[in-house]
Amino acid sequence: MYRLVGLRNFDWLIFLVICLLLATGFFFVWSASSESFAFKQIIWIGVGVIVFSALLIVDYYSIGRISYILYFIVLFCLLLVLIFGKTVYGAQRWLMVGPISIQPSEMTKIALVLVLSRYFVDEKSVAGFSGIFFPLGLTLVPMTLIMKQPDLGTSLILVPVFFSIMYIAGVKTRYLLSIIAFTLSTFPLFWYFILKNYQKARIVSFIWPDTVSNWGSGYHRIQSLITIGSGGSFGSGWGKGVQSQLNFLPQGHTDFIFSVIAEEWGFYRSCAILCFYVVFIACSIGIAINTRDPYGRLIVTGFTTMFAAQILINVAMTIGLAPITGLPLPFISYGGSSLISSFIALSFIFNVRMRNRVALAKDGFYE
């Protein structure tokens, strides 16, 4: 099958928005940490652009054929993390490849979207309730391995990805509600046997903030709120934020970079950043709606949900509307693995956009 691809199908609006987000991330990583971190971010952006461009050349159907192989490679890497992984701040999430640390859980999001889309592209797979057990297992296995690291934030991102792909694939609503009801019923077991003590403390500090000390479990949340509030309407100016520059705010260049933006740029320009994200998500939804290819629609839906969930949770966390989780802000936070995985997901969205004129796969694709 020949798939016409050209710059005339390139989504320049999304490209412009992503460039603005990357530029914002560079300057605020610099402000929140140091010049060396900012230039490391430039290197990762360069690597991400190379990966993004290389994947655009390859038809996404070609990658879809090996989605199960990619999935099991990621599972193997997650197992290696539990055995040989590097521990930072009490979490064992990274594999060391020479001087470079790699976070396989970031690649899990990519692999899961591809493998679930590959599975649900066959309509016979959703004929009954039994048809969702296999994709449910595909989701629960990596979730369990990621929770063992522990990395609750990344594992939770897999949940909306799973449900969004199932919904678009045509799974009946009553099946989805049954899974949600069963999941909620297991919450006491999840609380007592899965969550670590510090994760429980973060949830308690979110629900009852007055029960914790400023220097206890609620410290991150309290400092983030102080940082955002001190920015006011117009901010204190780039590099002049008191909370971020004096290191009262932990992880200001990664998980809490939106707090730094709010302090130094103020309310209005922080809202502009959120508007850029809204444009990005809206355009991605438009690509999913307009493509006539079922597989393309599913993978764009999965990756759009991944981005939307990560943005929503990160921003809600920084402004006190969600418990603290270790989730970076896409295309802005510092981090090589997160940035590369975001570029890979973005390349698939563009790939579908640039090849959405053809609706049929080769006959061998479904074999």
Beta strands, then each sheet from edge to edge (+ up, - down):
strand 1: 86-88
strand 2: 91-97
strand 3: 100-102
sheet 1: 1+ 2- 3+
end
